[in-house]
């Protein structure tokens, strides 16, 4: 569960559209490369809190495409699901910790907070 003690960076409340790619799902239905539309609740230099209808698997590493419609900025990021909380029927909050990856905009994202 996300607690204040785990926060190392200042959080900025910001609702933006985010697309999360689920690669090679291991379910029986064989849905590979599912793209989910979610919403950020807050963002920080090293993480995101995301509202979703999808129960992410804790410790999974996912591709995130953050789209700031207000400024036209897009960031391709990689994040690890650190916690998940069901807030209502089929509605979840998830905490993602951003991880540096070869093809990601991790450094550009971090510079936005400096």
C-alpha positions as MATLAB code, in Angstrom:
seq = 'XXXXXXXXXXXXXXXXXXXXXXXXXXXXXXXXXXXXXXXXXXXXXXXXXXXXXXXXXXXXXXXXXXXXXXXXXXXXXXXXXXXXXXXXXXXXXXXXXXXXXXXXXXXXXXXXXX';
ca = [
       0.000    0.000    0.000;
       1.281    3.512   -0.755;
       2.260    5.409    2.342;
       3.787    8.812    2.866;
       6.917    7.190    4.334;
       7.720    5.687    0.925;
       7.648    9.048   -0.833;
      11.057   10.474   -1.603;
       9.934   13.206   -3.988;
       7.357   15.945   -3.940;
       4.080   14.817   -5.499;
       2.196   17.011   -7.946;
      -1.544   16.402   -8.265;
      -2.147   16.131  -11.975;
      -4.809   14.281  -13.924;
      -3.517   13.300  -17.333;
      -4.337   10.535  -19.742;
      -1.910    7.635  -19.666;
      -1.728    4.517  -21.798;
      -0.261    1.372  -20.292;
       0.793   -1.534  -22.453;
       0.325   -5.024  -21.063;
       2.645   -7.320  -22.988;
       2.059  -11.040  -23.500;
      -0.713  -11.483  -20.941;
      -0.553  -14.933  -19.415;
      -4.303  -15.468  -19.227;
      -6.109  -18.247  -21.056;
      -7.794  -15.833  -23.467;
      -4.450  -15.063  -25.049;
      -4.821  -11.285  -25.075;
      -1.365  -10.047  -25.980;
      -0.274   -6.429  -26.088;
      -3.351   -4.902  -24.489;
      -3.316   -1.091  -24.341;
      -5.183    0.360  -21.351;
      -6.307    3.967  -21.002;
      -5.888    5.195  -17.426;
      -5.558    8.519  -15.583;
      -2.717    9.838  -13.442;
      -3.726   11.069   -9.981;
      -0.363   12.504   -9.072;
       3.129   12.476  -10.523;
       6.632   12.864   -9.154;
      10.205   12.651  -10.332;
      10.367    8.901   -9.689;
       6.766    7.731   -9.709;
       3.090    7.938  -10.649;
      -0.189    7.199   -8.924;
      -2.635    5.882  -11.501;
      -6.403    5.339  -11.461;
      -7.552    2.379  -13.544;
     -10.272   -0.203  -14.103;
      -7.514   -2.812  -14.381;
      -6.014   -4.613  -11.349;
      -2.296   -4.402  -12.094;
      -0.049   -7.143  -10.757;
       2.278   -5.869   -8.017;
       5.978   -6.110   -9.007;
       5.151   -6.249  -12.732;
       7.107   -3.930  -15.017;
       5.074   -2.143  -17.660;
       5.493    0.349  -20.477;
       3.771    3.685  -19.789;
       2.922    6.358  -22.330;
       2.084    9.586  -20.497;
       0.311   12.143  -22.656;
       0.126   15.692  -21.270;
      -2.675   17.078  -23.419;
      -2.272   20.548  -21.916;
       1.234   20.978  -23.344;
       1.302   18.326  -26.030;
       4.115   16.475  -24.267;
       4.437   12.698  -24.437;
       6.748   10.543  -22.372;
       7.517    6.864  -22.869;
       8.397    5.473  -19.448;
       8.918    2.117  -17.780;
       7.377    1.577  -14.366;
       7.197   -1.115  -11.714;
       3.881   -1.589   -9.907;
       4.716   -1.093   -6.206;
       1.208   -1.278   -4.718;
      -2.435   -1.705   -5.704;
      -5.595   -0.681   -3.862;
      -9.189   -1.387   -4.895;
     -11.088    1.843   -4.193;
     -14.494    0.709   -5.478;
     -16.008   -1.996   -7.645;
     -13.691   -2.392  -10.644;
     -11.769    0.792   -9.802;
      -8.164    0.686   -8.620;
      -5.333    2.966   -7.593;
      -1.811    1.788   -8.351;
       1.576    3.182   -7.428;
       4.279    2.946  -10.076;
       7.977    3.495   -9.471;
       9.744    4.630  -12.625;
      12.794    2.656  -13.676;
      15.506    3.674  -16.100;
      15.283    1.785  -19.373;
      17.216    2.061  -22.619;
      14.402    3.342  -24.811;
      12.554    5.427  -22.223;
      12.254    9.179  -21.616;
      13.285    8.665  -17.969;
      15.987   11.371  -17.909;
      13.792   13.909  -19.736;
      10.956   13.131  -17.267;
      13.247   13.660  -14.258;
      14.563   16.941  -15.668;
      10.982   18.250  -15.760;
      11.020   18.300  -11.925;
      14.410   20.024  -11.461;
];
